[in-house]
């Protein structure tokens, strides 16, 4: 077989390896994806607990990118500081080393048994839980098959003078090894692929431990390159998180680079097997770097913030706090974040309803101006972004339940957007009242104030039910809407009596009646939210 065919075998093996890692990660994400956000909320209040979470979560789901997306969403929403996120990142670096530990096992032809079992579970067992487990087992099998192909081809290629010379140079020149690892990882866009390749070289005895360590150090840096490039078009939180990750890895490599030979000697005592030594070196390096840098979490976060200063530009990703298109690969997470984004949007529109009350009744023109600015600068663009997000999510392979929830978000988004529009109408009515020096009678003012407060209460309760997916709270919102209808009817009758008695100004009639109708519509949209939650 020619050298070219062996190179193709390595590339094919790497493709299978990455496919296996992807299947493994996808299965684990389906098993644990919904809990990731809840774990983050509970465990990241302190950097140490965040590091433990980052290590465990990344080891379980084999997806550091998912964790980074979630971290960025929390930072954007001011639910997590960059300092807390840096703690999670340090744990994440340790969790990524599980891939090397897994592939260091020499299970030989057992990979075919794993592929067979995984295929049977995934394709022929009707229960979703077992199908997901089958996907995990299938991922393991394909992963090891790819390793077998790579190690077999590398064993032959190592006999080539050019390859043996290059490997010898890697062993002698640690800087060349780091550079090779960095470039290779940046090109392949997967540190797991380079890690798997290096372990495969260890299985075929074609690389020294020192050379392997140098390449793995470079892979740690290279894995940040693609993330940094991708973050350039995203929010400041994304860029700062990416810079913090680069700082952690670059500082760690600089600390260890002068001691690669001594470190290799130390690691060689951990196992007689070279593949296991390589995997152990990868793990020990990341553990030691995290331990050394952990006292400087605050300083790393501070430096990242200084390297990405605040700017005036507004990007789509700066307007939203939770959604990110990288979540599409895990639909249940994307849906959860879409609902959280919808609730966040609802909270802003609820504030607009309250501020429009102040504008209309207290003639607070600053409140009216704020409502109008929120409608144009926040509500409309975020509604458009969220709608596009859900439409793109619907193009993925979703379950029937996930499709139903996507359409629920789209329907509720219409209600939330309309509440913002109605709050804008109330603010404009307040401006007309002030400019026209229109006055309301004390009775009309009291009725309007009561209706404003009841509409706001109904809408706020419906939003709480939406966030908690609480059916009882949703039914309470519907009861509040019926109470509003009674108040609305009484206010209309009272207004008619005052007009007939000549108590109210004729020019106040249009503003007053339109305001009552707008409040009724707000209450109706709140009822729509409550009904939607109570039926799901």
Protein Blocks (a to p, Z undefined) as FASTA:
>chain_A
ZZklmmmmmmmmmmmmmmmmmmmmmmmmmmmmmmmmmmmmmmmmpfklmmmmmmmmmmmn
opaklmmmmmmmmmmnopacfklmmmmmmmmmmmmmmmmmmmmpcgkjmlmmmmmmmmmm
mmmmmblklmmmmmmmmmmmmmmmmmmmmmmmmmmmmmpmklmmmmmmmmmmmmlmmmmm
mmmmmmnopaklmmmmmmmmmmnopacfklmmmmmmmmmmmmmmmmmmmmmmmcfklmmm
mmmmmmmmmmmmmmmmmmmmmmmmmmmmmpcbfklmmmmmmmmmmmmmmmmmmmmmmmmm
mmmmmmmccdfbdcfklmpmkbcfklmmmmmlmmmmmmmmmmmmmmmmmmmmmmmmmmmm
nopaklmmmmmmmmmmmmmmmmmmmmmmmmmmmmpccdfklmmmmmmmmmmmmmmmmmmm
mmmmmmmmmmmmmmnopacdfklmmmmmmmmmmmmmmmmmmmmmmmnopaklmmmmmmmm
mmmmmmmmmmmmmmmmmmmnomacfklmmmmmmmmmmmmmmmmmmmmmmmmmmmZZ
